[in-house]
């Protein structure tokens, strides 16, 4: 076992292998066997632990895993068939296996793998599943997250996560969902859902709902990786996909600067811009170029545009707030939401002063939908603070502090509260 | 120098629900531990053992006998050169297998002439 070989197992080897194997085997044995396939994948990964740590890495670890996992599925199917006393299904699998057994590399080939993973993404993002199920399922089957990790990430308990995943699998079987990429009208719907799932995944990582960590980089990294998969495949590589990737890369570029050494939140005007990742900003800008085609303006285009304006400004004071406001105006027009309106109010405050910002917040349509959203009070607190209305500001900061579960955010609110004294 | 066999029982592979990320971290620590000895030339990489097996007792063959109890499952073995059983035992104490409730059995290997390891005689 050479250190080179060990390095070939990069940081996320097991996580990615888990998603890859699940996709490849589902492609081969069908979505109706998904549970059995997941068990087989787990079994193969576990066996590799014993085998590799003592005997060293095989020449081709992914192929080793694929072979062992395939055998595990076949064993499980055989056991099932023995119980059912009918082996028609098994024979069918075996004859199919014989067909491509000459070239194991064929089943494992790059194009087959790419196809399988895209199919898996399509299935996990089925528009008839609730959004939370789509996210949980994607994290589980494509990114190899454990039930515990998903529950922590989505701020729910393990039971709920398990139920969501189990229900989704039952849905696949009862509705006979085919393991394939849909065409025409259905394709359009599905890719919209895939974009939304990736966007929500990234959002969860960007401002984690977990109490102890603000940024969950591994969730963001997985969202970016999966989006890159879509870009690599022609029919998925739409302007909206490019815009979504640009949006994620622009935000990821600022990760290093968002927290200080003690883990406290640094707001935009406090961030050390030299810590922003220039390479990521450049890749993001390139993606934005690719996004600027066609006749569709999605929310991802607009949000990427806003993010780009921030990233490309030489300093906070030189930010082009007019351009940002224009994007928000368009977002409000085509994708209205109280959250967007709240963010727009912050830009108004930047351009026209805190009083106007407060007014804009008071005029938000459907503001009652934000009653559990701590950033509403946090923003109002900040704007009143800027107006030197300390007692009002204090009241809002206290309300916001009660609503957020994030320690990091509570710390920031405490700092703000001190300014109100 | 006397040789010792490390027999690994239990550990991560017998732990259901372990996440891919935990596997990766465990394997990294394992290799960190093992490679140190390999570089010093005191440890020969061993091999993993398959889960199935059989126990032969007289004319009776009992397949899978002692392997059913997952905690007693033997994961694999390796051979270590050390001055004494105590030294080999110390080495085994650093093994990452305990993170997942595994055990290491340390057994002196009898050399070619059939004599037991000197320290033990």
Contacts between the chains, C-beta under 8 A, distances in Angstrom:
chain1	res1	chain2	res2	distance
A	1	B	31	7.1
A	1	B	35	7.3
A	1	B	38	7.7
A	1	B	45	6.4
A	3	B	35	7.4
A	6	B	31	5.7
A	9	B	24	7.2
A	9	B	27	7.4
A	11	B	24	7.4
A	12	B	21	7.8
A	12	B	24	7.5
A	13	B	24	6.1
A	14	B	20	3.5
A	14	B	21	6.8
A	14	B	23	4.8
A	14	B	24	4.5
A	14	B	27	8.0
A	15	B	20	4.4
A	15	B	21	5.9
A	15	B	24	7.3
A	17	B	20	7.2
A	18	B	20	4.7
A	42	B	16	7.7
A	45	B	20	6.4
A	45	B	23	5.9
A	46	B	12	7.1
A	46	B	13	4.3
A	46	B	14	8.0
A	46	B	15	8.0
A	46	B	18	7.3
A	46	B	23	7.4
A	47	B	13	6.5
A	47	B	48	7.8
A	47	B	51	8.0
A	49	B	12	5.3
A	49	B	13	5.0
A	49	B	23	5.9
A	49	B	26	6.8
A	49	B	27	6.0
A	50	B	8	7.8
A	50	B	11	7.9
A	50	B	13	4.9
A	50	B	48	4.1
A	50	B	49	7.8
A	50	B	75	4.5
A	50	B	76	5.6
A	51	B	48	4.1
A	51	B	76	7.8
A	52	B	27	6.9
A	52	B	48	7.9
A	53	B	27	6.0
A	53	B	30	4.4
A	53	B	31	6.7
A	53	B	34	6.8
A	53	B	48	7.8
A	53	B	76	7.8
A	54	B	8	7.5
A	54	B	45	6.5
A	54	B	46	4.5
A	54	B	47	5.3
A	54	B	48	4.8
A	54	B	75	7.6
A	54	B	76	4.1
A	54	B	77	7.3
A	54	B	78	6.1
A	55	B	45	6.6
A	55	B	46	7.3
A	55	B	47	4.8
A	55	B	48	5.8
A	55	B	76	7.7
A	56	B	45	5.8
A	144	B	19	7.1
A	144	B	20	4.0
A	144	B	21	7.5
A	145	B	19	7.1
A	146	B	17	6.9
A	146	B	18	7.9
A	146	B	19	3.5
A	146	B	20	7.9
A	146	B	21	7.7
A	146	B	22	7.8
A	147	B	17	7.6
A	148	B	19	7.4
A	149	B	19	6.4
A	149	B	21	7.7
